[in-house]
């Protein structure tokens, strides 16, 4: 028998490892512990990688329990999204692909076996027979195995962080969607109050017009304000419904589960602000997308090393074996066995590997520059996010402490003047409408602060679109009234 193209490991005891080895990459949830740890730290919520029916049923029951209270806060919305969003589960499959690739890299190549014989069916050759067996594999794969595993491992760790980044992005989008939905319904509530005042003003104008106490022009002004406000209220109600529907999509809900409600008002402003004296350093330490860029540079560097190792020789094969020949003679059968060793490789006459080395070098330079750019951008994003966080708080507090109280005072004084028959009815209603407008501006300012709070957490941990939005730990809605 003649064995050809047998690598060195096979020659010294390959049967012990041909079946492959079970490693950390072979687990069904390989790498997911790292993902869950990152998410728990940044978004204070747990994530689940669903891979069988039993897990799916358990998660579905947990989602039902979270929605049982009907009116959900921001934390509940984020948790439901992390458990129930099917797009996130699809993203986790990429982590599984990377773990399978890393697992595959740890396995030795399977040899190809072929067996043949001569001297069959031909009378002239019946006295001479030879059996040949061929085992083929590439010895270069064995020599570069450690480098190949190192590259696959770096890509696997990168995939872990990509899965964490996708999870943080969903958490951030869900929290922002909850803030937008609640703020929209709070605006609707304020406009409904203004609508009540506008209805009263329009009705009074109509009655005064019947008595001749108000001209048609003044009546028309009151009626058109009422009509315009009705249109604005309808627009606000539509925006609120669409905002809630966006939140529903992110949470992956359908059927009867969409009957949940959100509060009618946003949480109050916090009494104090978080101090971030070293926010740049904290962002550089925690940002998941920066860690991904570092791992990408590491993987490219290892790939560069692998390319360098195979620059000249891309196919190296060791041939070892024996050939058994049987020949019939007059006094019996003669069997001769001969050994054979060969080394086969490609001569780099036309392709010296310079082009592949240049591509690897450029890939390394590209990754290094992208990492440097990412670090610069993250510093800027952290500073911008904190500046917005502080400024939005000051603006929202200004409306809460100054504008709305002054409008309330004006309305109270107008009511007293009206009761004393000093102020007309329309002046009173105008003051009421002005107060509602100021209250709506206050709601918008409070919404912008909570969005800035979410963006601040994104700037520190990552996870938003463009790496600038992330999961934030906003407090649950306090003093929540009837929901929508």
N, C-alpha and C positions, 0 to 999 in steps of 0.2 A: 504494500500500500504506500502511496506517495502523498504526503501532506504538503500543500502549498499555501503560502501567504498566511502563516501562522504567527501571531505576534508573540513577543517575548514572555508576557504573562501566561499565555496559553502553554508555552513550552515548559514552564516550571510549575504549573499547578493551577491553571485557569478554572477547572471544574468547580472549585470551591466558591467562586465569585460570579459565575456566569448568570446565576439567577438574580443578581442584583442585591442591593442591601437596602433595608428599610431605614430611612433617616427621618429627621424632623420635618422634612418637606412632604412626607407621604401622608400625614394626617389630613383628614377631610377639612378641618378648620385651621390648617397650618397658617401661622402668622396672624390669626385674628385676635389673639390675646393682646398683641401690640396695638392693633387698631382700637379695640375697646378701651384700653388704658389711655390712649391719646384723647379719645372722645370723652371719657369720663372726667378727665382733667380739665378739658377746655369747655365742654358743653354741660358738664355735670349730669349727663344722661347716659344710659346704657344703650348699646346697639347689639343686634342679634343677626347672625348669619344663618338663615333658614335653609336647611338642606334635606329635610324629609317631612313627611306628612305629620308626624307627631309634633315636631317643632312648630310647624305651621298652625296646627290646632291650638297649641299652647299660646302662641303669640296672638292669635285671633281672639282667644278668650281674654287675654290681658288687655287688648285694645278695647274690647267691649266693656270691660270693667272701668277703664279710664274714661270712656265716653258716657258712662252710666249717670254721672252727675249732670249731664247735659251742658251746663255752662262751664266752659273750660278756660283755664288760664294759659299763659304763654308756655310755662314749663310742661303742662300736659300736652299742648299742641305739638311741641318739639318731640316729646317722648313718643307720641303716637306716630309721628312722621318717621322717626328712626326705626320703629318696629314694623310699620305697615307699608312704607313706600317701596313699591316693586322695582322702581328704577335703581334704588340704592342696592337692592339685592342683586340686580344685574351687574352693578359696578363691582360687587364683591367677587363675582365670577372671574374678573381680571386678576384678583389676588390668587384665586385657585389656579389660573393658568400659569402665573409666575411660579407658584410653588411646584406645579407639575414640571415646569421647565427645569427648575433647580434640582428636583428629584431625578429627572432624566439625565442631567449632567453628571450625577454621581454614579450612574450605572455604566459598566463597561459595554463596549459594542458587542452585539451578538455576532458570533462567527457564522459565515455562510458555508454550508457543507454540501459537497457534491461527490457522488460515487459513480465510477464507470469501470467497464471491463472490456477486454479485447479477446478475440479468439472464439467468438460465438457464431455459429451458423455457417462458417466457412470451413470446408473439409481440410483445406490446406493448413489452416491455423488451429485445428483441433488439438494438435500435439503441443501447441504453445498458447498459454493463457497468461494474462496479466490483469491485476486488479489495482485500480487507482482510486484514491480518495483525496478530496481537496477540502481544506479548511481555510477560509479567507477572512482576514481582518486587517485593519490599518494600525501599525505600531505607533504612528505619529499621534493618534488619538490618545494612546496611553501616555506618551511622553509629555503631552500638553494637558493632561487631564486636570491637574491641580489648577492651572490657569483658567480652564473652562469652567470649573466649579466655582472659582472665585468670581468670575463675571456673572454667572447665573445667580450666585448668592447676593451680589450687589443689586442686581435687578429685582430679586425677590424682596429685599428690604425696601427698595424703592416702591415696589408695588404695595407693600404694607402701608407706607406713608400716603400713597395715592388713594388707597381705600379710606384711610383716616381723613384725608382732605375732602373726599366726596361726602363723607358723613358730616363733617363740620360744615360744609357748604349747604347741605340740606337743612341742618339745624339752624343756620343763620337765615336762610331764605324763609323757613317756617316761622321763626320768631319775628322777622320783619313783616311777613304777611299777616301774622296775628295783630301786630301793632297797627298796621294799616287798616285792617278790618274793624278793630275796636274804635280807632279814631274816626273812621268813616261813619259808624253808627252813632258815635257821640255828636258828630257834626249834624247828622240828621235830627237828633233830638233837639239841638239848639235851633235849627231852622224851623222845626215844628213849633217851637215857642214863638219865633218871629212870625210864623204863618198865622198863628192865633191872633197876634196883635194886628197883623195886616188885614185879616178877615174882619176884625172888629172895626178897624178904621174904614174899610171899604163899605161895610154895612151902615156905619154912621153917616158916611158921606152920601150914600144913597138916600137915607131918610131926610138928611138936611136938604138934599136937592129937591125932594118932593115938597118940602115946605118953602122952598125958595131962599133958604138961608145960605146956600152954597152954590156958586156958579158951576157951570158944566166943566170948565177948565180944571178947577180944583177937584171936582169929582173924578175927572178922568185921571188926574195925577195919582189919586189914592187907588183907583181901580187898576191902573197899569202897574203900580208897585206891587199890589196884591197878586196880579197875574204873573209878573216876572218872578216874584218870590216863589210862587207855586211851581214854576218851571225849574228854578234852582233847587227846590226841595226834591222834586222828582229826579233831577240829575244826581243829587247827593244820595238819594235812596238807591238808585241804580248802581252808583259807584260802590256803595256799601255792599250790595248783593254780590257784585263782581269780585270785590276784595275778599269776601267770605268764600266765594267759589274757588278763588286762587288758593286760599288756605286749605280748602277741602281737597284740592288736587295734590298739594304737597303732602298731606296726611294720608293720601291713598284711600280715601273713603268713598263708598258708594252705597246705594240702596238705603235702608233705614238709618244707617250710620250718619248720613248727612243731616240728620235732624238735630245735631248738636247746636249749641248756642255759644256766642261770645258775649262778654260783658258789654254794657252800654257806655262805659267810660274807662279811660286809661287809668293806670295806677297814678297816685299822687307823686309829685316830685320827691326825690329823697331829701332828707334833711341835710346831709353832707355829701360831698363828692369824693370819689376815690382819688387818692394822690398817686401820681405816677412820675416820681422824680427821675427814674431811670427807665423810661418806657422804651427807648431805643434799644438798650441792652436787653431788656426783657423780651422784646419782639425778636431780636436776633437769636435769642436763646430758644424761644418756643415756636417760632413760625414753622409750621409743617412744610410749606412750600419751599422754604429755604433749605430745610433738611433734605427734601427731595432733590433739589439742585445740587447739593453736596454729594449725594449718593450717585447722581447722574455723572458727575465729574469723576467719582471713584470708579464707576463701572466703565466709563470711557477709557480711563487710564489703564485699567486691567485689560480691556479689549486691545488697547494699543500694545501692551506687553505681549499679548497673545499673537497679534499680527506680526510683531517683531520676531517672535520665536518661530513662526512659520513663513518668514519672508522668502527664504530661498527654497526650502523643501516643503512642499505642500502635500506630498503623498509619499510616505515611507513605509515599505512593507518588508517583513521578514518571511522568507520561505524556508520551511524546515519540514522534513518528512522522509519517507522511505517508499520504495517500490518493491513489491513481491512478484516474482516471475516464476511460473511453473512450466516445465517442459518435459514431455514424455520421451524417454529413451528406451533402447532395447532392453536394458536390465532394470528399468524402473522409472520413477518420476524424480526429476531434479528441480529443487526450489532454490532460487537465489534471491537474496534480499540486499538491496543497496541503499545507503543513506544519501541525503542531499540537503544542502543549505544554500540559500540564495538571498541576496538583498536587492530589492527593487526600489528605485526612486526616480523622481523627475529631474532632469538636468535643466537648470534655469538658464537656458541659452537666450531665449527670446523675452521671457518675462522674468525680470530680476526682482520683482516685488516692490519696485520704487513707487509705482502708482498706488498700490494698496497702503504702503507706508505713509505716503503723502495724505491720503484720505483719512487715515487714522490720526495723523498729526493735526490736521485741520479740525477734525471732530473734537479732539482734546482741547484745542485753542478755543473753539466755539463754546464748549461747556464751561471752560474757565471764565470766559468773558460774560456769559449769561449768569453765572453764579455771582460775579462781582456786581453786575447790574442789579441783580435781585437784591443783594445786600443794601445797595444804595437806595433802591426804591422802598424797601421795607423800612428803613430809617425815616424816610420822608413820609410814608403812609402812617407810621406810628405818631410822628409829630402832628400831622394834619388831623388824625383821628382824635387825639387828645385835645387839640385846639378847638375842634368842632364840639367835642363833648363838653368842655368848660363853657364855651360861648353859647351853645344851645341851652345849657342850664341857666345861664344868666338871662337870656332872652325870655325863656319860659317863666322864670321867677319874676321877671319884670312885669309880664302880662298878669301873672297871678297876684302879685303884691301891689301893683300900681294901677294898671289900666282898668282891670275889671272892678276893683273896689271903687275907683273914681266914677266909672259908669254906673255902678250900683248906687252910689251916693247921689248922682245926678237924677237917677230914676226916683229915688226916695223923695228928694226935694221936689221934683216935678209932681209927684203924687200928692204931697202936702199942699203945694200951690193949687193943684187941681181941686182938691177938697175945699180949699178956701176960695175957690172960684177966681183965682188969679191967672192960672195957666189953662189954656184951651185943651180940649180933648186931643186934638191932633198934635199939639206940642208934646203932650204926655206920651202918645203912641210913638212919636218920632224918637223920644228918648228911650223908650222900651226897645225899639228896633236897633238903635245905636248900641245899646248894651248887649243885645244878642250878637251883633256883628263883632263886637270886641271879645265876647266869649268864644265865638268860633275861631278868631285869631289866636286866642289863648289855647284852645284845643290843638290847633295846628302847631303851635310852638311846643306844646307838651309832647305831641307826637314826634316832632323833629328831635327832641331831646332823647326820647327812648330809642329812636333809630340811631342816633349818634352813639348812644350807650352800646347798642349791638355792634356798631361798626368799630368801636374801641376794642371790644373783645376780639373782633376779626383781625384788627391790626396787630394784636398780640399773638394770636394763635393761628390765624389763617383760616381759609375755608370759604371765602366768598368769591364771587365772580371777579376774575382778574387778580385774585389773591387779596382783595381788600374788603371782603365781607365775611363775617364769621359768626359762629354761635356765641351768644351772649347770655349771661345769667341775669336776666331781668326779673324783678320780683313779680309775684303773681298779682293779678288784678285785685286790688282792695276795693271795698265798698261797691262790689259789683251788683248792679241792679238786674232787672230783667234782661235776658239776652236775646240774640237774634239768630 
